[in-house]
């Protein structure tokens, strides 16, 4: 009997847009984060609430990850904002923040939305708190108590994306998930670029662990599974984090 093809995971309905954030050369990381949380996130939250109240397209979830700074200072991104929509919002005619509308955008380099399709491979979201604040406005809030690995996946120019994504979402995803489970990892998401040829990266993987030790055990245990045949060995990037900001809870 012929062996059946591995089943593809089910995509999260709608579109998940990513916004890669980098501070301007004259801005410190701490300054960027303060204005992101205190000034920018409340504006985004209010804007999406108003759009929902008027029956317009709006994001129904908003989370931002703060990347830990690299010791050598070569890290290109300070964080990534993620918004979930029922369908893709219009592409802006110019990068957001090219003409700043708040202090955060004065401190950050202009940025563009990156449309992806989300696949939740391991769902441990119950371990990621969306609890509101109780002594201030409920959101934005923060959460920590985990170690997150974010892997930016870059592929070779001649990549057959149909074959690549089929392998990533089946063979590689199962390999990663089983290795994560063995060391205590609890949440694993793949974000596949909607238009991979138009983006710097084919997608982003997000892996959550209880602590640094579990993350290191995962990196030491993960075995090759063939995905490397498509990967650009010089263009990928792995960043870690232990804090997320919650703008609109799930």
Secondary structure, 3 states (H helix, E strand, C coil): CCCCCCCCCCECCCEEEEEEECECCCCCHHHHHHHHHHHHHHHHHHHHHHHHHCCCCCCCEEEEEECCCCCCCCCCCCEEEEEEECCCCCCCCCCECCCCCCHHHHHECCECCEEEEEEEEECCHHHCCCCCCCCCCCCCEEECCCEEEEEEECECCCCCHHHHHHHHHHHHHHHHHHHHHHHCCCEEEEEEECCHHHCCCCEEEEEEECCHHHHHHHHHHCCCCCHHHCECCCCCEEEEECEEEEEECC
